[in-house]
Amino acid sequence: MKFLFILIFIFFTTLKAMPPSYFIDNQLGQSVPLTNVQHREREELRKELLLLMGLPKKPKVKAQIKHIQSASTFMYDLYETMSETNDPGLRNQPSAPKAKAERSDMIVSYVNMPHKVRYPRNERDRVFYFDFQVSDGERVKSAELRLYKEAVRGEASNEFTLNLYDIKVVLEDASKGLELEATLKTYPSKRGWISLDVTQVVQIWELFPLSNNGLYLKVTNATGHGIEPRHTGIIGNKGPPEKQAFLVTYMESSSKLLRKRRSLRNRLRKEPQFSIKEVPYSVPSIQNVWNEGVCRWHNFYISFRDIGFDDKFLIAPEGYYASFCAGQCQFPMDVNSNATNHAVMQMLVHTIRPEAAPVPCCAPKDYGSISLLYYDDKSSVVLRRFKDMVVRTCGCQ
């Protein structure tokens, strides 16, 4: 809630004309550009948002990582599915990832880096390695390895068994030093993404990072004989970028971590380099405009692109409607004032004895969340939900 008010405070700070980044209600039911936000206020806002994401600065995404399209495509589809404003016709993501996402504070995808495991080159399509790291206060709830499989020739009744192992020790003999983690049966005609549950091993990596030696895949046919993954249609690391294997982790943040981030923002936040007199919302003439009429909800749009968050870092959205509350709380209060019982009593007291209590304030009553899809400093794709970022309803309080 406090962060939202900081945003509004920064947005209204102005000294000279700049390209429009924000759009505000003009009292006529229209959104018009707010064109006079200064460079230093943009920098202040950019810093606040990065700290909210847990990033000390804007990440520099590695070009070769961005070419791995499978993870970012999956995450974007998941983002669209979670978006409340998304067209229902586009909600084609499997229900399991969606359900996991809705129960998570953050979803992170990691691209496969098999070259980081010391195995012979001819084993690369069997080996998966992910640069997995977790911040203090974040916990892995579930994780899955996603592989793409093409349809291959074979009897429909013939089945393949995928056995995924945790590499405990890297040995020359790839069949040793392994521990079974997940098993999945599939068929020659199967085409599309398949998922292997790797929650247990990823949670071990979370506790003991040095135990992450990667994962190893073995495939057997119906008679139990081992076969190459590519012969079953599993796409290897030399396959199309949009079909590369990737890891997805569904995470939650503890209240301790959230408090730590708020504390960090408070320590790093500098005093604003402008006077309160420079804030147009504090000027009486401007206040009179917004305070005319009853307490109500007002449109207010924030553009991430115009403050320097291009798609090389922030994938989606380009901006969002934060909105705000303004207007008067008047006596007598009607249903449209959306007042609390306390506000009604406070207004009665103020009417009888003005010096005993102030007039109730017009303030947000209900907040909504937004989801941001972006690259972190490890070039992993992150989908994070931020609470209390959108004003939904207003009322006298």
C-alpha positions as CSV (number, residue, x, y, z in Angstrom):
1,M,0.0,0.0,0.0
2,K,2.8,2.4,0.9
3,F,4.6,1.6,-2.3
4,L,1.5,2.6,-4.3
5,F,1.4,6.0,-2.6
6,I,5.1,6.5,-3.3
7,L,4.5,5.8,-7.0
8,I,1.7,8.4,-7.1
9,F,3.8,10.9,-5.2
10,I,6.7,10.5,-7.7
11,F,4.5,10.6,-10.7
12,F,3.1,14.0,-9.8
13,T,6.5,15.5,-9.2
14,T,7.3,17.9,-12.0
15,L,9.7,20.7,-13.2
16,K,9.9,20.5,-17.0
17,A,8.3,18.8,-19.9
18,M,9.2,15.2,-20.8
19,P,7.7,12.6,-23.1
20,P,4.5,11.2,-21.6
21,S,4.9,8.1,-19.4
22,Y,1.7,8.3,-17.3
23,F,-1.9,8.9,-18.1
24,I,-4.4,10.4,-15.7
25,D,-8.1,11.0,-15.4
26,N,-9.2,14.5,-16.7
27,Q,-12.4,14.5,-14.8
28,L,-14.4,13.9,-18.0
29,G,-14.0,10.1,-18.2
30,Q,-10.9,10.4,-20.4
31,S,-7.3,9.5,-19.8
32,V,-4.8,12.2,-20.9
33,P,-1.0,12.1,-20.8
34,L,0.8,13.6,-17.8
35,T,3.7,15.2,-19.8
36,N,5.8,16.9,-17.2
37,V,7.6,14.3,-15.2
38,Q,11.3,15.0,-14.7
39,H,14.2,12.7,-15.4
40,R,15.3,12.4,-11.7
41,E,11.7,11.3,-10.8
42,R,11.9,8.6,-13.4
43,E,15.2,7.4,-12.0
44,E,13.6,7.3,-8.5
45,L,10.7,5.3,-9.7
46,R,13.0,2.9,-11.6
47,K,15.1,2.3,-8.5
48,E,12.0,1.7,-6.4
49,L,10.6,-0.9,-8.8
50,L,14.0,-2.8,-9.1
51,L,14.2,-3.0,-5.3
52,L,10.6,-4.3,-5.2
53,M,11.7,-7.0,-7.6
54,G,14.7,-7.8,-5.3
55,L,17.2,-6.6,-7.9
56,P,20.0,-4.1,-7.1
57,K,20.1,-2.9,-10.6
58,K,18.7,-3.5,-14.1
59,P,20.0,-6.9,-15.3
60,K,22.0,-7.3,-18.5
61,V,20.5,-10.3,-20.2
62,K,22.9,-12.6,-22.1
63,A,22.1,-12.6,-25.8
64,Q,22.6,-16.4,-26.1
65,I,20.1,-17.0,-23.3
66,K,17.4,-14.9,-24.9
67,H,17.7,-17.2,-28.0
68,I,16.4,-20.1,-25.9
69,Q,12.7,-19.4,-26.6
70,S,11.1,-22.4,-25.0
71,A,11.2,-21.2,-21.4
72,S,10.3,-17.6,-22.2
73,T,7.3,-18.7,-24.4
74,F,6.0,-21.0,-21.7
75,M,6.3,-18.2,-19.1
76,Y,4.6,-15.7,-21.3
77,D,1.7,-18.1,-22.0
78,L,1.5,-18.6,-18.2
79,Y,1.5,-14.8,-17.7
80,E,-1.3,-14.4,-20.1
81,T,-3.3,-17.1,-18.4
82,M,-2.9,-15.5,-15.0
83,S,-3.8,-12.1,-16.3
84,E,-7.2,-11.0,-15.1
85,T,-7.7,-8.9,-18.3
86,N,-6.7,-11.7,-20.6
87,D,-9.2,-12.9,-23.3
88,P,-10.7,-16.2,-22.0
89,G,-10.2,-17.6,-25.5
90,L,-6.4,-17.4,-25.0
91,R,-6.3,-19.4,-21.8
92,N,-4.9,-22.6,-23.4
93,Q,-2.3,-23.3,-20.7
94,P,-2.6,-26.7,-19.0
95,S,-4.5,-26.5,-15.8
96,A,-1.7,-28.0,-13.7
97,P,0.8,-25.2,-14.3
98,K,-1.9,-22.6,-13.9
99,A,-3.1,-24.0,-10.6
100,K,0.5,-24.1,-9.3
101,A,1.1,-20.6,-10.5
102,E,-1.9,-19.2,-8.8
103,R,-0.7,-20.6,-5.5
104,S,2.8,-19.2,-5.9
105,D,4.3,-15.8,-5.3
106,M,6.9,-16.3,-8.0
107,I,7.7,-18.7,-10.9
108,V,11.2,-19.0,-12.3
109,S,12.3,-20.8,-15.4
110,Y,15.9,-21.9,-16.1
111,V,17.5,-22.9,-19.4
112,N,19.4,-26.1,-19.8
113,M,23.3,-25.8,-19.7
114,P,24.5,-29.4,-20.3
115,H,28.0,-28.1,-21.2
116,K,28.5,-27.4,-17.5
117,V,28.4,-31.1,-16.6
118,R,31.6,-33.1,-17.2
119,Y,30.1,-35.8,-19.4
120,P,31.3,-36.9,-22.9
121,R,29.7,-34.9,-25.7
122,N,27.7,-37.9,-26.9
123,E,25.9,-37.9,-23.5
124,R,24.8,-34.2,-23.8
125,D,21.2,-35.1,-24.8
126,R,20.9,-37.2,-21.6
127,V,22.3,-34.5,-19.3
128,F,20.5,-31.5,-17.9
129,Y,22.0,-28.8,-15.8
130,F,20.4,-25.6,-14.5
131,D,22.0,-22.6,-12.8
132,F,19.6,-22.8,-9.9
133,Q,19.7,-20.4,-7.0
134,V,17.2,-19.3,-4.3
135,S,17.3,-16.1,-2.3
136,D,17.0,-16.2,1.5
137,G,13.4,-16.3,2.5
138,E,12.2,-17.9,-0.7
139,R,11.1,-21.5,-0.7
140,V,10.5,-24.0,-3.5
141,K,7.0,-25.4,-3.4
142,S,7.3,-27.5,-6.5
143,A,9.4,-27.9,-9.6
144,E,9.2,-29.7,-13.0
145,L,11.5,-30.5,-15.9
146,R,9.8,-29.9,-19.2
147,L,10.9,-31.8,-22.3
148,Y,9.5,-31.6,-25.8
149,K,8.7,-34.9,-27.6
150,E,8.0,-35.3,-31.3
151,A,5.9,-38.2,-32.6
152,V,7.9,-41.2,-34.0
153,R,7.1,-44.3,-35.9
154,G,6.1,-47.3,-33.9
155,E,3.2,-49.4,-32.7
156,A,0.7,-47.4,-30.7
157,S,0.8,-50.0,-28.0
158,N,4.6,-49.8,-27.6
159,E,5.6,-47.6,-24.6
160,F,8.8,-45.9,-23.6
161,T,9.8,-45.3,-20.0
162,L,11.6,-42.1,-19.1
163,N,13.7,-42.5,-16.0
164,L,15.2,-39.2,-14.6
165,Y,18.1,-39.4,-12.2
166,D,19.9,-37.0,-9.9
167,I,23.6,-37.0,-10.6
168,K,25.1,-37.6,-7.1
169,V,28.7,-38.1,-8.4
170,V,30.0,-37.3,-11.9
171,L,31.8,-40.5,-13.0
172,E,33.2,-41.6,-16.3
173,D,30.7,-44.4,-16.3
174,A,27.5,-42.4,-16.7
175,S,25.4,-45.3,-15.4
176,K,26.9,-45.0,-11.9
177,G,26.6,-42.3,-9.3
178,L,22.9,-41.8,-10.0
179,E,19.7,-41.7,-7.9
180,L,16.3,-42.2,-9.5
181,E,14.1,-39.1,-9.1
182,A,11.2,-39.4,-11.5
183,T,9.6,-41.9,-13.9
184,L,7.2,-41.3,-16.8
185,K,5.7,-43.5,-19.5
186,T,5.0,-42.2,-23.0
187,Y,4.2,-43.5,-26.4
188,P,5.6,-43.2,-30.0
189,S,2.5,-41.1,-31.1
190,K,2.9,-38.6,-28.3
191,R,3.7,-35.1,-29.5
192,G,4.2,-32.0,-27.3
193,W,5.5,-31.0,-23.9
194,I,5.9,-33.6,-21.2
195,S,6.6,-32.8,-17.5
196,L,8.7,-34.7,-14.9
197,D,8.2,-33.8,-11.3
198,V,11.6,-32.9,-9.8
199,T,10.4,-31.1,-6.6
200,Q,12.3,-33.3,-4.2
201,V,15.7,-33.0,-5.8
202,V,15.3,-29.2,-6.4
203,Q,14.4,-28.8,-2.7
204,I,17.7,-30.6,-1.9
205,W,19.6,-28.2,-4.2
206,E,17.9,-25.3,-2.3
207,L,19.3,-26.6,1.0
208,F,22.6,-27.8,-0.3
209,P,23.6,-25.8,-3.5
210,L,26.8,-27.7,-4.0
211,S,24.8,-31.0,-4.4
212,N,23.5,-29.7,-7.8
213,N,25.4,-31.9,-10.3
214,G,22.6,-31.9,-12.8
215,L,20.1,-34.5,-14.0
216,Y,20.5,-37.6,-16.2
217,L,17.9,-39.2,-18.5
218,K,17.6,-42.9,-19.3
219,V,15.0,-44.2,-21.7
220,T,13.9,-47.9,-22.1
221,N,11.5,-49.6,-24.4
222,A,8.8,-52.0,-23.5
223,T,11.3,-54.9,-23.2
224,G,13.5,-52.9,-20.9
225,H,16.3,-52.2,-23.3
226,G,18.0,-48.8,-23.2
227,I,17.5,-46.5,-26.3
228,E,18.7,-43.1,-27.2
229,P,16.3,-40.3,-26.2
230,R,16.3,-38.8,-29.7
231,H,15.0,-42.2,-31.0
232,T,11.9,-41.7,-28.9
233,G,11.3,-38.1,-30.2
234,I,12.9,-36.3,-27.2
235,I,14.4,-33.0,-28.5
236,G,18.1,-32.7,-27.6
237,N,20.2,-29.6,-27.0
238,K,20.8,-29.1,-30.7
239,G,17.1,-29.0,-31.5
240,P,15.0,-25.9,-32.2
241,P,15.3,-23.1,-29.6
242,E,11.5,-23.2,-29.0
243,K,11.7,-26.9,-28.1
244,Q,14.6,-26.8,-25.7
245,A,14.3,-28.4,-22.2
246,F,13.9,-26.1,-19.2
247,L,13.3,-26.2,-15.5
248,V,10.3,-24.4,-13.9
249,T,10.2,-23.7,-10.1
250,Y,7.1,-22.5,-8.3
251,M,8.1,-20.5,-5.2
252,E,6.7,-18.7,-2.2
253,S,8.2,-15.7,-0.3
254,S,8.2,-15.6,3.5
255,S,6.9,-12.6,5.4
256,K,10.5,-12.3,6.8
257,L,11.8,-11.8,3.3
258,L,9.2,-9.2,2.4
259,R,10.1,-7.3,5.6
260,K,13.8,-7.6,4.7
261,R,13.1,-6.1,1.2
262,R,11.1,-3.3,2.7
263,S,14.0,-2.5,5.1
264,L,16.5,-2.6,2.2
265,R,14.3,-0.1,0.2
266,N,14.1,2.2,3.2
267,R,17.9,2.1,3.7
268,L,18.7,2.7,0.0
269,R,16.1,5.2,-0.6
270,K,17.5,8.8,-0.7
271,E,15.6,11.9,0.3
272,P,13.8,13.3,-2.7
273,Q,15.8,16.0,-4.4
274,F,12.9,18.3,-4.8
275,S,10.6,20.5,-2.6
276,I,7.1,19.5,-1.7
277,K,6.2,22.9,-3.2
278,E,7.1,21.4,-6.6
279,V,4.5,18.7,-6.4
280,P,1.5,19.9,-8.4
281,Y,-0.9,17.8,-6.4
282,S,0.0,19.9,-3.4
283,V,-0.8,23.2,-5.1
284,P,-4.2,24.5,-3.9
285,S,-5.6,25.0,-7.4
286,I,-4.8,21.4,-8.4
287,Q,-6.1,20.0,-5.1
288,N,-9.4,21.9,-5.7
289,V,-9.8,20.2,-9.1
290,W,-9.4,16.7,-7.6
291,N,-11.4,17.4,-4.5
292,E,-14.5,18.6,-6.3
293,G,-17.3,16.1,-6.2
294,V,-17.7,13.0,-4.0
295,C,-15.0,10.5,-3.2
296,R,-14.5,8.2,-6.1
297,W,-12.0,6.1,-8.1
298,H,-9.9,7.8,-10.8
299,N,-8.0,6.4,-13.7
300,F,-4.2,6.5,-13.6
301,Y,-1.9,4.6,-16.1
302,I,1.8,3.9,-15.6
303,S,4.1,3.1,-18.6
304,F,7.0,0.9,-17.8
305,R,8.5,1.3,-21.3
306,D,8.8,5.1,-20.9
307,I,10.8,4.8,-17.6
308,G,13.4,2.6,-19.2
309,F,12.1,-0.9,-18.7
310,D,12.3,-2.1,-22.3
311,D,11.6,-5.7,-23.4
312,K,15.3,-6.6,-23.1
313,F,14.5,-6.7,-19.3
314,L,10.8,-6.4,-18.6
315,I,8.9,-8.8,-21.0
316,A,5.4,-7.9,-19.9
317,P,3.3,-5.8,-19.3
318,E,4.2,-2.5,-21.0
319,G,2.3,-0.7,-18.3
320,Y,-0.7,-1.0,-16.0
321,Y,-3.6,1.0,-14.5
322,A,-2.7,1.8,-10.9
323,S,-5.6,4.3,-10.3
324,F,-6.1,6.4,-7.2
325,C,-8.9,7.8,-5.0
326,A,-9.8,11.5,-4.6
327,G,-12.9,13.6,-3.8
328,Q,-14.8,14.7,-0.7
329,C,-16.5,12.8,2.0
330,Q,-19.6,14.9,2.7
331,F,-22.5,14.8,5.2
332,P,-24.8,13.0,4.9
333,M,-23.1,10.0,3.5
334,D,-25.0,7.9,1.0
335,V,-24.4,4.5,-0.5
336,N,-22.2,5.8,-3.2
337,S,-19.7,7.1,-0.7
338,N,-18.8,3.4,0.1
339,A,-18.1,4.6,3.7
340,T,-17.1,2.4,6.6
341,N,-19.2,2.4,9.8
342,H,-16.4,4.1,11.5
343,A,-16.3,6.8,8.8
344,V,-20.0,7.4,9.3
345,M,-19.7,7.8,13.0
346,Q,-16.6,10.1,12.6
347,M,-18.5,12.3,10.2
348,L,-21.4,12.6,12.7
349,V,-18.9,13.6,15.4
350,H,-17.3,16.1,13.1
351,T,-20.6,17.6,12.1
352,I,-21.6,18.1,15.8
353,R,-18.1,19.1,17.0
354,P,-15.6,19.9,14.2
355,E,-12.7,20.3,16.6
356,A,-13.2,16.8,18.0
357,A,-12.6,14.8,14.8
358,P,-11.5,15.5,11.2
359,V,-13.6,14.8,8.1
360,P,-13.1,11.2,7.0
361,C,-10.6,10.7,4.2
362,C,-11.2,9.4,0.6
363,A,-8.9,6.4,0.4
364,P,-8.6,2.9,-1.3
365,K,-10.7,0.2,0.2
366,D,-9.6,-2.7,-2.0
367,Y,-6.4,-3.4,-3.8
368,G,-5.5,-5.8,-6.6
369,S,-2.3,-7.4,-7.7
370,I,-0.3,-7.3,-11.0
371,S,2.1,-9.9,-12.4
372,L,5.4,-8.9,-14.0
373,L,7.4,-11.1,-16.4
374,Y,11.1,-10.2,-16.5
375,Y,14.7,-11.4,-16.7
376,D,16.6,-11.5,-13.5
377,D,20.4,-11.0,-13.1
378,K,21.0,-14.7,-14.0
379,S,19.0,-14.3,-17.2
380,S,16.3,-16.6,-15.9
381,V,12.7,-15.7,-16.8
382,V,10.7,-14.7,-13.7
383,L,7.0,-14.3,-13.3
384,R,6.2,-12.6,-10.0
385,R,2.9,-11.5,-8.5
386,F,2.9,-8.1,-6.7
387,K,0.1,-7.5,-4.2
388,D,-1.5,-4.1,-3.5
389,M,-0.5,-2.5,-6.7
390,V,-3.9,-1.6,-8.2
391,V,-6.7,0.5,-6.5
392,R,-10.0,-1.3,-7.2
393,T,-12.5,0.6,-5.0
394,C,-12.5,3.8,-3.0
395,G,-14.5,4.9,0.0
396,C,-14.6,7.3,2.9
397,Q,-12.6,6.0,5.9
